[in-house]
Amino acid sequence: MAKSGITTGTCAAIAAKAAARMLIGGNSVKTEYVITPSGKRVEVEILEAKIGADYAECAVRKYSGDDPDITNGVLVYARVSYEKSGIIIEGGTGIGRVTKPGLDQPVGAAAINSVPRRMIKDAVSDVLDRYGADCGAKVVISIPEGVELAKKTFNPRLGIEGGISVLGTSGIVEPMSTKAIIDTIEVELNVRRAAMKDYVIITPGNYGRDYVSEKFGIDIEEAIKCSNYIGDTIDFIADKGFKGFMLIGHAGKLIKLAAGIMNTHSSIADGRMEILCTHAALCGAPLEALNRIMESVTTDDAISILKEYDVFEPAMRRIRDKIDFYINKRCGGNIEYAFLIFSNTHGDLCCGGNDKMLNKLMEEYK
């Protein structure tokens, strides 16, 4: 059974609570707990406890369970000192700073998201109330390894500089990365929308990104990598008020859209050869060709067969029309779009949607 972990936000809240107890009580703390937003009680060991003249500091080790999280094993520190009133939460070493609008925190703030901030505040407030302290507290969260870890993330591109973010909504890291990927897509779209951009390029992966750079000669750094979650990305684009988008990707992913498959992960659905075979048959391909297509391992191989039997162009027109139908249906007819499907071997395969929208988008990205 897959193991769950705890978020950086939970680590920060537990460390802050323990440091507050040490500051007021004057003694080191061995373990501490919080109740996460999901309702789970999490208690962990307190590390590197230190009590100074006017502060207390300690750390909690991040545990990500079976989730492939780069922060797994890092130490999350909290230093707590007295304030006259209120609870101030700041970011120290390894915590990024927000440099672009559209993120969870305003520009200039430490990249400690709203839910972790609330968890930290509640945890420290609980200690102050328990001890009857007539004062406030300042909490500084640090993740020293965050400076280097940030270089392995999309944070600089998103507008978070100098470190990583303190994240978490439920307080628990589930051993699946699907939600994290979709959340990242939404954050990237928020940043672009906050920059007053009306159009967006989306690509499933690096093949599409490289192809866009070479074909159109534009800076692709702001394009959104949607992975397999094309339907969710289109939903976000429509909900956030964008005027349009262009989807560019390899046939191995995007051919699936011709069957209305909007999550293109192979564990959800494949159907590539069935789609190519069906449209080839409708365009008059003989049984021999259809059998060979169904036995193909890659879409490039199948497309070679379409060309060999001279049904490539009519089959791709039919596939284009079906993709156009399903994208338009997902958009609800409310936003402009264009799409381009390519193959590394065969080049452009088909394109559809609004050509005028494409020109607008190209201008915005230049």
Salt bridges, closest charged atoms under 4 A:
GLU32 OE2 - LYS17 NZ 3.72
GLU32 OE1 - ARG21 NH1 2.67
GLU43 OE1 - ARG41 NH1 2.84
GLU57 OE1 - LYS50 NZ 3.86
GLU57 OE2 - ARG79 NE 3.31
ASP69 OD2 - LYS62 NZ 3.05
GLU90 OE1 - ARG97 NH2 2.63
ASP126 OD2 - LYS17 NZ 3.87
ASP126 OD2 - ARG130 NH2 2.94
GLU148 OE2 - LYS151 NZ 3.07
ASP183 OD2 - LYS179 NZ 2.77
GLU186 OE2 - LYS240 NZ 3.05
GLU188 OE1 - ARG157 NH2 2.88
ASP198 OD1 - ARG193 NH1 3.19
ASP198 OD2 - LYS243 NZ 3.73
GLU222 OE1 - ARG192 NH1 2.64
ASP235 OD2 - ARG330 NH2 2.73
ASP270 OD1 - ARG272 NE 2.74
GLU308 OE2 - ARG292 NH1 3.01
ASP321 OD1 - ARG320 NH2 3.11
GLU336 OE2 - LYS360 NZ 3.78
ASP348 OD2 - LYS215 NZ 2.83
GLU364 OE2 - ARG192 NH2 2.96
